[in-house]
Amino acid sequence: MQAFLSLPGQRAALAQILALALLAGPEACAQPLTQERVAAQAAGVYAVRVAALDAAGKLDPAAAFTARVRRVAAGLIAQAARDYPDTAAWPWEVHATTDPDQDADSMAGGKILVSQAYVERLELSDVELAMLLAHEIAHVVLRHNLHELEQALALDPAWAGRPLEALVDAVDHDAALMARLAPLNVAQEMEADHAGLLLAAHAGWPPERLARYYHKMMRASGRPYLDSDDHPAPARRWQAARALAITLAAPVPVPMPVSALQR
């Protein structure tokens, strides 16, 4: 799940950053919307969020679990640098948390947060954890946060005259804007599923076992056959992942995609 402010702590972090941006005046929004700008904004929110979790004793509480997540993530990030060379120098950060409101999410530029409770509740093996992480990494390398903001600006150009932080807040809290962005969000989730499975397979994880993550996610869902406002139905995701895994077992390789949403 890509995220700007999906959690209460992140929303509080943005409130602080947004207040500073508004005090800064028009200059705060004079720059064009770029990956670098979006990543810098996300890094600020992530830093505040991580600091809040740390202060609450909810950041990386189990050294063995954090080490496991980072070990699996390291191989995937290295593969991402090969498959998406323009991301090779990005400053990735990976943390774990016991926050009960968290599952896993990512932010522009390579900021990832994973819930130990979520991984343990689904009883994820290392290969299934790799699929979860690869999905989040795919959101990042495909620049989904940037594309979401670009779409929001296209839908309502008036946002171009306001601080970036206000737009970031709106894509998570403005009900009308969120409804208009919902089709893009669903498409991005499916694209991250597809690209993430390819990425993890390229990194050496067995495709059919990667796809099992989606089966576990479907079984844990209370609404496995229904789309949510911004996520496709878990059953649909499982079916798509299983079909791709079967394709990857064939001798003809499937190329890594450049985001279809970019074209």
N, C-alpha and C positions, 0 to 999 in steps of 0.2 A: 504494500500500500504506500503510494507516494504521499508525502505529508508536508504541509506547511505548519498547520496549527491544529492537528487533530486531537490534541489532548489539552486538558485544562491548564497544565503547567506551561505548555507552549503558547496558549492563548494569553496567559498572564505575561509571558516573556514579550510577546508582540505588543501588548498594551504599553509596556515600558518603551520599547523601541519606536512605536508609532507616536507616542507623546513627544519624544525627542525630535522625530522627523517633522512633526507639525510645528514645533518651535523653530526649526531651521528655516521654515518658510518655503517659497517657491523654488529655491535652488535645489531643494531636496529631490525634486522630480524632474529636473531639467535634462537629465541624461537619458539617452535612449535605452530601451529595454534590451539587455544583452545577457548571455549566459553568465558572464563574469559578474555582472551586477546582481543577478538573481542568486548566484552562488554565495556572494559576499553577504547578502541579506540573510540567506538561509543559515550561513555559518554563525551569524550573530544570534539568531533565534536558538539554534542548536546549543551554542555555548551557554546561554542563559538556562535552557532546559536541563542540560547536563549538570550545571552547577546546582540547580534546585534539587535534582534527584540525589546528588551527592550529599547535599546538606540534610536531606531527609533520610539518609542511609539506604537509599534505594538504587544506587548506581554501582554496577559491577560487584554485588555483594558476595558472590561465590566465585572465587578465583578460578576454580576448575572449569566452571561453565563459561566464564568469559574467555578463558584460554581456548576452549573448544570452539566457540563461535568465531574468534579471531583466526584460529588456525584454518577453519573451513573457508572463511571469508578471504583470507590472504591468497589462497590459490585461485579463487574466482576473480579477485581484483587483478591479479597478475594476468589471468586469461583475458579479462576485459581490456587491459592495456594492449594486448596483441590483436584482439578483434576490433577494438576501437582505439587506434593509436593516438588520436587527439585527446584522449582522457588519461594518458599515461602519467602525466605530471600532477594530476589532481590530488589534493590532500585528503585522502580518505580517513574517516574516523569511524570506529565500530565500538559500541558500548552495549552492555546488557543491563537490564533493570528488573526489579521485582514489582514495579508499578502495575497494579491490577487492571488499569485502564488501557494498558499497552498490549499490542501483539507484536508487530514488526512494522517499521516504516522507514522511509528514506527521504532525504532532502537533497536539493540541488547541490552539486559539487562533491557529493560523496559522504554524506553524514547518515549513519545508520544506527538504529536503536532496536534491540530485540528483547522481547520479554522471556525471561526464564520460565515463568509460569505457563505461558502459551506453549513453549516447546515441550515442557514436561506434560502438560495436559494432553497434547496430541501424541505424546510418546514418539517424538521424531528421532529417527536414526540419523547418523551423520549425512547420509545421502539425501534424506528428506530435508534436513536442515540446510544442506547445500542448495536445494531447490528454493526454499524460502528466501535465503540470502540472495540467490541469483535473480529472483524476481525483483527484489529491492534494488539490486545493482543495475538491472535492466532499466528500471524507471530512471535511474540517474544518468546512465550513459546515453539513453535516448532523449534526455533533456525534457522529460515530461512536465516538470514544473514550469519551465520556460514556455513550452507550447500552451499550457493551460492559461498562463497569464497573457500570452499573445492572443489567444482566442477570446479571453475576457475583454481585452482592448478592442478587438474587432467587433464584438457584440455591443460594446458601449464605449465609443471613443472618448467620452468625457473623462474616463479614468486616466487618460494620458496627462491631464492637467493636475493630478493629485499625487501625493507621495507613493512610492512603490509599496511601502508598508501598509498603506490604506487599501491598496488593491489586493495585496496578499490576504489581509483580513477579510475582504469582501468575498473572495473565492471560497472561503470556509464558513462565512456567516451571513452573507446576503442571500436570502432564500430565493429571490427571483433570479439572481445571477447564477446561483448554484443549479437551479433547475435547467437553465439554458446550457450550462456546462456539462450536465449529466451524461449526454451521449458521448462527449469526448472522454469523460472520465471512465466510462465503461469500456470504450475502445482502447484506452491506454492500459487498463488492467489486462485485457486480453493480449495486447501487444507485449506487455511485460512478461506475461506467462510464456508466450511463444519465444521471445528473445532470451528470456532467462533460462528456459530449458535448453535452448541451443548453446548458450554460454556455458552452462554447467556440463553439458555433454562434451563440448570442446575441451573443457578442463579435465576430462577423464572420468566423470561420474556416469554410471550406466543409465541410459535414458528411461528404461521401463521402471527402474526403481525410483528415479527422480519423480516420475509422474504419480507415484503413490502418495506423495505429499498432498496432492489435490484430492485424492480419494479420502485421506484422513480428514482433510479440511471439510469435505462434503459431509462425511459421517458426523462430524462435530457440529455442523450447522443446524440451527432450528428451522431454517427455511431453504433446504438444499436446491429446490427447483424454481426459486423465485429470484429475479434480479432485485437488487436494492437500488437506491437512487444513484449510486456511483460505482457499483460493483456488479459484474455479471453473476448469474446464479452459480453456486458452487458445483452443481452437477454439470453445467455447461462447461465450466473450466476443466473439470475432471475428464470429460469426454474429449475436449480439444487436446489436452495434455497427453492422454493415452493415444490418440490418433497420431500426434507428432512423434511420440516415442516409437511407435510402430514404423513410421516413415524413416526415422533415424536408424533403425535396424537394417534398412536396405543399403546396398552398396553405394548408391549415389548420394553424395553429401548435400546437405541443405545449407545455403550460404547465410551468413549473418545478415540481418536486415538493417538498412538505414531506415529510420522511422518512417513508416508509410504516412504517418500523420504530419511529417515534415514536407511531404511532396505536394 
